Amino acid sequence: MTKYLVVGAGPVGRAVTEELIGRGHEVVLATRSGSEFAGARSVAVDAADRDAITRLAAGCSAIFNCVNPAYHRWTEDWPPVAAALLAAAEDSGAVLAITGNLYGYGPVDGPLTEDTPLAATGRKGQVRARMWADALDAHRAGRVRAFEVRGSDYLGGNSLLSAVVTPALRKGRTAWVPADLDAPHTWTNVKDVARLLVAAAGDPTAWGRAWHVPSAPAASIREIAGLAAAQLGATARLRSMPYPVLWTAGLVAPMIRELRETQHQFRAPFVLDSSAAQKHFGLAPQPLADSVRLDLASAVDPRETSAAAARH
């Protein structure tokens, strides 16, 4: 039995914990609140506390960074957390498995590959790009063993579908979506994120680089809403929220204001190429219909706003 440390219990953290337990491993699940998960040892800890994380990582094969600070506080909260986890990996010798996203690339023209330059101009994208640059520098210097996996917008909790579309479907109302409803878009199943993280953590040939999570072929928001409606026995009624309306709403709602930076992901084609990971690890993505079904079954905290749609 191998021991692992999972930091964060959002959709990805829970999926990683479930994957590891299913493989018969020992899991320490570290969260600020001490969230419990059947089969794991739960610990309440501040992810920015280097010493505490290092103690928990002692004897662990890998540290899974599945943390997700409040969306509007990434620039304040991510740097100390990333630094603490990187230091804990160096101190403990555990592999650092980072759950990344696509923000670091910024606006692109064409499918995203792992070789696409990290050229974000927005604050959140720059934070994510810096996190990976720091980890990669440490890896190349021989101080840590690290890798990062990057998925597109999640299905399986805190998604655009569950935060904006599904509530309207269930109530028979029109969903106003801050996006082009027909632009091709890649959606990533959180269970596929977990499978890739776990597979790469145990594969030395996977370290020192980023990997794109195996994801189903791109589908528009209208298409996934149609799948959700069919599974719910409802009718999909969608309208595209004009950007000026989103911008105005952001004047009074900090969380919504943060969505402005990522509108390029939703107003034009946004397609992820995950062929490298599929070939290297022999992993295939879950069918999109199954991913939508998982998303519908995932509970969404009613306190969340539509900003949950962009969180990773």
N, C-alpha and C positions, 0 to 999 in steps of 0.2 A: 504494500500500500504506500503510495506517494502522497506527500503532504503539500498542499497548495494554500496560498493566501489570496483571497478575492476581496478587493477593496471597492465597496459600492454595491448597493442592492437594487439598482434600477432594473429596467428590462434586460439589459445585457448581463449585469452582475448576477441576477437570478438565473438567467439561462446558462451562464458559465458554471455556476454552482451546481445546478441540476445536471449538467453534462458531466462534471467531474465526479459527483456522487454516483451517477449512473455507471461510471466506469470503475467504481469501487475505491475511489481515492478519499483521503482525509482532507476536509476543507475547513479552513478558518475564514469566516465571513466577517469582515470588519466594516462597520458603518458608524455614522455619528450617533444614531439612535440605538444601536445594538439589535437591529432587525433580525428576527428569528427565521430560520429556514430548516425544515426537517432534514436531519442527517448531517447538518453542519454545526460547527461550534461558533456561536455568534459572540462578537466582542464589540463593545461601544468604544470608539476611538475617533480622534480628529485625524483625518487623512493628511493633514499638514504637519503632524507631529512626527518628525523623523525618528526620534528615539523609540516612540511607541510602535511605529510601523516596523522598525528594524527588529525589535524584540519579537513581534508577531511573526516576522519572516524567518526567524531562526529555524533552520531545519527544513524550510520549504524549498521545493524545486523551482517554483516560479511565483511571482507576484503578478496578479492580474489587475491592471488599472482600469476599473470600470466605474470610476467616479464621474459624477455629473453635477458640477456646481450650478447654482441658479443661473438661468440663461442670461439674465441682465448683469451678472456679476462675474462673468468669465475673466475679464481683464484683471480683476482684483483677486479672485479666489484660485484660479488655475495655477499661476506661477508658484506659489508656496506649496501647493499640493504636488505638482509635478516635480518640484525640487526635492521634496521629502521622499517621494517614492523612488526617484532616481538614486538618491543617497542611500535609501534602505536596500535597494538592489545591490549597490556597490558594497555596502557594509556586510550584507548577509550572503552574497554570492548567488542569490536567486536570480533566475532569468526574469527580466522585466517585459511583460506582455502588455502592450498599450492598446487600448481601444481608441482608435482615432476616428476621423470623419473626413469629409471632402472639403471643408471650409478653407483649408490651407491652399487649395489650388486657385481660388478666386474665379472670376468669370473666364470661361473657356469657349473655344469654338471647335466642337468635335468631341468624340468619345474620350473619357478620362482613362488614362493608363497610369501605372505606377511611375512611369517616366515623365509624366506631365509635370512641368516646373511648379513648385510651390510659390505662387506669385500673388497671394492674397493682398488686397489693399484695405480690407476691412479689419477692424480691431479684433474680432473673434477669430477670423481666419489667420491673422498674424500670430495670435497667441498659440493656436494649434501648431502652426508651422515652426514656431520657436521651440515648443515642447519637443517636437520630433528632432529638430536640429541638435538640441542639447543631448538628447538620448543617443543619437547617432554618433555625435562627437565622442561621447563617453565609451560607446561600443568600439569605435575605431581605435581609441586609445587603449583598449584592453581593460578598462575599469569595470565595465558591465557587459552583460550579454542581453541585448534588447532587440525588439522588433515591434512593428505597429501594424494593425489591421484597420482598414478603412471601408466603411459601408456607406451606402446612400441612405435616404430617409427610411427610417425603420418602420416595419410592420411587426406588431407584437407588443405594443405599449407606447404611449406618448407619441403617437403618430399624427400626421395631418388627417388621416382618415378617421381615427378615433376621437380627435380633438375637435374637428370642424364638421366633417361629413356625417359620421355615424349618428351623432345626437339629433341632427336634422332628419335623417332617414327614419329613426325610431319614432319621431313625433309627426311625421308626414309633412315636414316643412321644407322650404328651400334652403339649401346650404350655400352660403356666400363664401367662396374660396379665394384667398389672395394668390391667384395663379392663373396661368393660361390653362384652361381645362383640357385642351387637346394636344399639348406639347408632350412628346415622349419623355418619360421620366423613369429612372431606375428606383426600385424599391427593394430594400434588404430585410430579410427575415432575421429577427434577433437570434433565433436558434442557429442560423447559418453563421452569424457572427461568433457565437460561442464555439461552434464546431471548429472554425478556423483558428480561433485563439488557442484552444486546447491542442489542436494538432500541431500548430507551429511551436508551441511552448516545448514540445518534446522532440523537435526536429532541429538539430544544430545547423543544418543547411538552410533553414528558414530565417535565421537570426541575422541582424544587421541590415535589414531592409524593410520596406513597407509592402503589404499585400492587400489587394482588393478582395473584399468578401464575395464569394460566389453568390450571384444574384440573378433572378429571373430576367428574361428579356424586358426591355423598357415598355412601360404601359402608361397611358395618360391617366390623369386624375379621373376623367370621365369613365374610363374603362374600369379602374379599380372600384369606383363608386357603383358602377353597374354590377360588378361581382358581389359587392357588399349588399346591395339592394336585393339581388336574387337570393342570397343566403338568408336575408332577413324577411323575405316575402314582402318587400316594400317597393316603392317607386322612387327612383333617383331624380331629384330636382336640384340642379346646380346652376349657380350664377357666378361669374367671375367678378371678384371684388376689384374695382379699379385701383390702381396704385395710389392716386391722390387720396382716396378714402382711407387706405391703410396708413398713408403718411400722416393724415390729419388725426387719426385715432392714436397714433404714436405720440402726439403732443401731450396727451393726458395719461397714457398708459405706458410706463417704461418697458414692460415685457413686449408689448406689441411694437414699440419703437425699434426694438432689436431685430425685428423681422425685416426691416428695410434693407439691411446689409446682405441678406441672403435671397433677395427677390430674383437675382439672376438665375437661381436654381429652379425657379418655378415659372418664369415668364418666357422661357425658351427651352429647347431640347436640352436635357441634362442626363447624359447616358454614361454609365459606368462599364468599363471593360474589365471583367474579372477572369479572363481566360487564363492568366498566368497562375493564379491560385488553383483554379479548377484542374489544370494540367499537373502542377507540382504535387498537390495533395490528393488528387483523385476525388475531389469533393464536387458534388452537383448541388445546385440551389434547389430549395423547396419550390414546388409549383406555386404560381402566384395566387391561385384560388385557395390553396392551403394557408398561405401567408395571410391572406385577407381573413380567413376563418379564425386564425390565431389572434389576429388583431381585434376582431369582434368579441372574442372571448376574454380579452385582456381588460381588466378594470382600469379606469382612468379616474384619478383623484379629482373630485368636483371642484377643488380649489384651483386647479390648473386653468390657465387661459389658453387661447389659441397659440401662444408662443410655444406650447409643448410640441407643436407640429414640427418645429425646426430643431428640437433638442436631440443630442446624440450622446 
